[in-house]
Amino acid sequence: MLDERVRAVMQRLGEEDRLEREQGLPSEVRARAIAPTTGRFLFALVAHHPGCAVLELGGSRGYSSLWLGAGVRHFGGRVVSFEIDPVKCERRRENVAEAGLEDTIELVDGDALELLPPLDDVFDVVFVDAEKDDYERLFQIAREKVEPGAVLVADNVLSHEETLGAYSRARQVDPTLASVTVPLDRGLELSVVLTRSV
Ligand SMILES: C[S@@+](CC[C@H](N)C(=O)[O-])C[C@H]1O[C@@H](n2cnc3c(N)ncnc32)[C@H](O)[C@@H]1O
């Protein structure tokens, strides 16, 4: 499922993340990577889809980007990943290259809230993993970049239910979506786009 280069970088990043959590480093300097099982879930979500175009909002040092990139690579897909922190951007560029996924993952360094709206691309899968207070705005922007049949996944909806409960409720009452909270790791809100937004 994963080649040796990808696996080695993922393992190192997973260990870095574990140590940073254990040491209680401030969240702005930590990688805050997804759990490995969430990575496998994302891999499975994108891997079956030929030419899958994936948008990632909040790439950090590249751990989740590697899962998504490794998933889409089999059937010729691509990932466009946004990250705002310049130090993390530098590290993820090295990590993605070391994993051999630089031709599959396009790295955009900067604020997705600013840089995403002018993009003309259409995506099949969107993964939202940025600051919790921005999820709603990021969703609204990403919603304009997808068509019926697309899937949007937001992480941390159970670990940060006080902030993100409203995000999940809004998706679940939206008649243009079918949305479910998946109780995996920190909680994923998975929203399938049924019709165009009105
Ligand atoms: C929870 S971490 C992402 C972890 C990453 N998905 C992983 O599993 O490796 C959130 C990241 O989103 C970035 N971020 C926050 N707001 C952003 C924005 N408006 N545009 C782009 N990146 C943003 C942060 O700098 C941080 O690295």
The ligand as a Gaussian input file, in Angstrom:
#p B3LYP/6-31G(d) Opt

LIG

0 1
 C       -3.892000      20.581000      12.624000
 S       -2.574000      21.199000      11.685000
 C       -2.607000      20.232000      10.200000
 C       -1.991000      18.874000      10.366000
 C       -1.833000      18.146000       9.043000
 N       -3.099000      18.009000       8.357000
 C       -1.249000      16.774000       9.253000
 O       -1.991000      15.844000       9.558000
 O       -0.014000      16.642000       9.136000
 C       -3.275000      22.707000      11.112000
 C       -2.376000      23.442000      10.138000
 O       -3.146000      24.404000       9.429000
 C       -2.337000      25.524000       9.169000
 N       -3.239000      26.634000       8.877000
 C       -4.016000      27.313000       9.755000
 N       -4.749000      28.253000       9.124000
 C       -4.426000      28.158000       7.804000
 C       -4.834000      28.870000       6.638000
 N       -5.742000      29.866000       6.721000
 N       -4.306000      28.533000       5.446000
 C       -3.384000      27.541000       5.367000
 N       -2.947000      26.835000       6.445000
 C       -3.467000      27.132000       7.643000
 C       -1.525000      25.669000      10.453000
 O       -0.358000      26.442000      10.264000
 C       -1.247000      24.208000      10.823000
 O       -0.004000      23.778000      10.336000

